[in-house]
Amino acid sequence: MFAFSTVVVSGNSMSPSYREGDWLIIRNLSGKKHTLKIGAVYLIQDPNRPGVKLLKRLKESRVEHGVIRYWVEGDNLLSEDSRSWGWLETDQFLAKVVLKYRKGN
């Protein structure tokens, strides 16, 4: 069974796809193994700030020493993302964005 919840976009790292105040439905990834899809937008754990969650688009993946690693970027070129942190691991992916259901102000 899938667990769904909602988030409100804060900030502009995913602009123009998602803007400040947009409401999104997300599917939680905890529990079972999930296949992450290139091009999809995910809620991830900020690798430098525990407890902070960010929206980022999965751009590519690679296998390093038997471990799959992922490269994520914000749609806004000024976004803080893998261009500054490097590759992420599977456990940093918390949820997948399913749809935007309400537009922000």
N, C-alpha and C positions, 0 to 999 in steps of 0.2 A: 504494500500500500504506500502511496506517495503522500508526503506531508507538505501541504502548501501553506504559505503565509504571505504577508505583504510587507513592502518597504516603501519609504518615501525617499526620493532622490534628494541628496544634499550636496551641493557643489556642482561644478561644471566639467568634471573630467570625462564624462561620457557624452557631452554636447557635440553635435546636435541630436544624436539618437535619443538621449534621455536628458531632460533639463531639470533644474532645481524645482522641486515641488511635484514632479510626476510621481504617481502611485503605480507600483509594479507588483504583480503576483509572481512569487518565486517558488520553486520546488526545492525543498531541502534535500541535501545529498547525504546526510548522515545515515549511518546504518549499513546499507548495502553498497557494493561496488557499483560505480557508475562509469559509463563511457563518456568522457568529455569530448565535446564536438568543437572543432575549429570553426571560428566565426560566431559562436554563441557567446552571450554575455553572462558572466557569473558574479556572484557575491563572493568575495574572497576575504581572507584574514590578512590584514596589512602585515607584511613581514617585519616591519620595524616598530610597530605600535600595537602591543597586545590589546585585544578588545575592540580595535577599530576595524570596521568592515568597509570594503570598497567594491564598487562595480567596475569590472574590466572585461574586455573582449579577449577571448582566447585566440591567439594568432598562430601559434605552432607548438609542436611537441617533439621531443626527442628522447631516446633511451641512452642513458649514461650509466655504465657499470650495472646494468640490469634494473635501473630505476628510471621510471618515466618522469621527465621534467617538462614544465610548461612555461611558455612565454605569453604574457598578457600585456595589453596596452589599453589605455583609454582612447576614445575616439577623438578627443581634444588633444592636439599636439603638445599642449603644455601640461598634460597629465603626468603625475608621478606614477611610474609603473615599472615593468621589467627593464625599461631602458635605463633606470637608475638602480633597481634592486637585483636584476638578473633573473635566473630561472626559478620557478616555484615547484613545489611538490604537491601531489594529489591531496594531502590532508589540509592544505590551505584553501581548498575550494569548499565553500559552505552551501551554496545554493545556485540554481540556474534560473535566470530570468525567463518566465513563461510569456508574459505579456504586460503591456502598459494598459491600465484600465481607467486611469483618470489623469488628465493633463494638468500640469501645475499652472501656477499663475503666470 
